[in-house]
Amino acid sequence: MPEVGTISSLDSADYDPIEHLNAIFSHPSTLASVSKTSRALRRHQYELDAEIAQRVAEQITADGESVQRMQAAQADLAELFQKIESVRERAMHTEQTITEMTSDIKRLDNTKRNLTLSMTALKRLQMLTTAYEQLRGLSSSRQYRECAQLLQAVIQLMGHFKSYRSIDQIATLSRNVSDVQRELLEQVCEDFEVTFAKGEVAQRRGMLADACLVMDALGDNARARLITWYCNTQLREYRQVFRGNDEAGSLDNISRRYSWFKRMLKTYDDQHAAIFPGPWRVDEMLANAFCEGTRDDFKAILAKAIRRADGQSLDVNLLLSCLQETLDFEHSLERKLTNSSRMSIDTFASNDEKVPLFAHAISEAFEPYLSVWVEAQEKQLSVMLPKYRQQPLKPPDEEFSPQLVMSSSTELYSFYRLTFAQCAKLSTGAPLVELSRVFARYLDNYAQQVLLYHISERPSGQSPSRFPSTEDTIIVLNTADYCFNTCTQLEERIKGRVEDSLKNNVDLQSQADAFMGVASAAIRGLVRRVEADLEPAWREMRNTGWSRLQGVNDQSPYVVELLQRVNARAREILAMLHKQQYARAFGDNLVELLASTLTANIIQCRPISEIAAEQMLLDSYVLTKGFEELLTLSAPHGTAAPAGYVKRVQHTMGRLSPLLKTLQVRPSPPEVLVQAYLIHVADKSDVNFRKILDLKGIRKQDQGHLVEIFIAHKSGPRNESLPQYSAFLTPLVVNIGTTATTTNLASAQLHNLQGRFDPSTFGSAFMTAARDGVDRFGSPALGGSSAAGSRSVSPPPGNAIQYGDSGSTPSGNVNQNLRSIGKFFKRDLGGLGGRFGANRGGEDGGK
């Protein structure tokens, strides 16, 4: 029989006896072991009972011991509490005993302290009484040096008896001391008045110096009274001479005022400085009193000059002369009295962080009339700009360099810097803001009347108009870039000096945008130079017999000539562009122009056969590869074209592919042509589909059936997601009158390519846009399409100007239009990498 424990554990919580028995007697043959199994179970039961009884007995014994231990612990705690209470009672008894022992000592200490205070008070009272009596005697004999020492002691001792003034004797003594102080004050003032009136300052200088020590002891009020009297006495003659006489007090005699005071300061240094203590700074007080009186005089004089009955305005030259003399005088006071150097008026900011003591002390009177000075600066600028316009872009004896800028721009900003610094010295308030507005106006005028003037086409009496030279255009571009950077710096420095509440009124950002508009115009002018060389190549393309073409060649003859002319002129221009941003802008604009012109010329070559379309597509691929290398023409051999530029070229030229691929399909069967249109052009426009038919040369009477098939197919479920109009094909105008000349046809086609550069009318179109107003801009991409990484590098040139149906242009402001163009140009150049205006030599301005 198997052991009981091996079959099922009797200690298990889920023990099942039936299962256990079935396991033991799993076969009839095992029934013979029933009695043996019973005995084993009974024996195991007896063992468990014995073990349980033993455990119970042990637990009973352990409980008794625990109770005994708890009772013992309680007894120990009771004994501990008794001991603590005993200690506390002994501590209280000890404290009471010590208090009784020290009470006598405390009484003795209080007695000693009160006795000491009484003796000290009596001693101080004795000293005060003695000092008071001595002070009275010394004051009557005018021994001021000893009086000053005793007076300080008396005032200090009297302070100890403030709490004892309720005692009659102390109150009487306090009144006597106050009387002595008043007597001394009046006596010293009288001595000064008599001495100065009799002219005995030199003989009695020592006595007066000692008297100042007395005034120092009497306190701030006494000292201020003496200084005020001295300043009034010294300035009495000045006020009588320059206030009582209109001629002497006029602005013409302002130098006499300052000369008079300089002599007064010399007199003070020679005769009076030894009288007054240095910490009093009487010379500064005298100078402040002079400045305050003079400032009030000038305010009255200037107000009277403005209200003159004869109607004559204030003389600006006289005002400026007086201002300059006043500033020089204030600076001389600053150097003499505060040992601070004069701050330069020829720099934007001074390195001296100390606030000048005499800054605007007198010149403040001129601030309300600085508008007259600002008007004078404006008149000077109005004379300068016509001269700048007549000046050549570079001196005849100076060689051209790619970094050259117009000398007039540096002269203009030099004048701005000097004028700004002078105005900032005079005022950092409203006049400085008004001067910044004058700066803004003439920066606009400089951009329009000088820079834009030099890059605009001028009538030559023949056709075409005279173009600005490439070197001239590069100089204007560099100058616009220099003006943009300097304009931004000027705005920052003006805001750094003007009052915080007026900083928002200073804004030259619009002028910076206007210079960016000029830079954009210069880039387009360079593109115009390239376009002017390409007319023979385009003429050869239009003269090719496309309808009679029998086979496809590697490339058409016009492609070779076109690439040669583009590369030759672009290489020359890129070598002169020293900033990568402008080189990239030139390349992007040039590719946009070439793609637009190629599209216009393809339209003029209709009817276009399938073979001709295939040849044109192959030509466009060759041109694309050639255009991708434009930016590397002036770079060292082996230089790779910027990836962003290559992507831009591929996207721009790739817009022709859907049109040419559709034109390659034969009109029969018609379903194939319709399907090709829906796949490549991918729009639902019946008008655009008819344009394809017109380009293929299909007659009007034969187009109806094809259009019906197109309408049926475009409504199918596969074409539901197609747009209604193609962004590229919709702007194209195919139906042009047959009497128009080839050149006029090209211009008409280019005019209808929205957002594209019109090369044939750039000069007149750009100037018309600036003068007549540009309120709307075309899409930056051909036909309004766009793609990632191919944003327009500059605002839409030429054809971006939207004219009304009547041919009239909206009126507007040239500067506002330059700013709008500049914002586009600056935004797009910012996408080429880095802050605009930074001179970077990187391979790609932006990728």
Buried (B, 14 or more C-beta within 10 A) or exposed (E): EEEBEEBBEEEEEEEEEEEBEEBBBEEEEEEEBEEEBEEBEEEEEEEEEEEEEEEEEEEEEEEEEEEEEEEEEEEEEEEEEEEEEEEEEEEEEEEEEEEEEEEEEEEEEEEEEEEEEEEEBEEBBEEBBEBBEBBBEBBEEBBBBBBBBBBBBBBEBBEEBEEBBEEEEBEEBBEBBEEBBEBBBEBBBEBBEEBBEEEEBEEBBEBBBBBBBBBBBBEEEBBEBBBEBBBEEBBEEBBEBBBEEEEBBBBEBBEBBBEBBBEBBEEBEEEBEEBBEEEBBBBBBBBBBBBBBBBEBBBEBBEEBEEEEEEEEBBBEBBBBBBEBBBEBBBBBBEBBBEBEBBEBEEBEBEEEEEBBBBBBBBBBBBBBBEBBBBBBBEEBEEBBEEBBEBEBBEEEEEBBBEBBBBBBBBBBEBBBEBBBBBBBBBBBBBBBBBBBBBBBBBBBBBBBBBBBBBBBEEEEEEEBEBBEBBBBBBBBBBBBBBBBBBBEBBEBBBEBBEEEBBEBBBBBBBBBBBBBBBBBBBBBBBBBBBBBBBEBBBBBBEBEBEEBEEBEEBBEBBBBBBEBBBEBBEBBBBBBBBBBBBBBBBBBBBBBBBBBBBBBBBBBBEBBBBBBBBBBBBBBBBBEBBBBBBBBBBEEEEEBBEBBBBBBBBBBBBBBBBBBBBBBEBEEBEEBBBBBBEBBBBBBEEBBBBBBBBBEBEEEEBEEBBEBBEEBBEEEEBEEBEEBBBBBBBBBBEBEEEEEBEEBBBBBBBBBBBBBBBBBBBBBBBBBBBBBBBEBBBBBBBBBBBEBBBBBBBBBBBBBBBEEEEEBEEBBBBBBBBBBBBBBBBBBEBBBBEBBEEBEBBBBBB
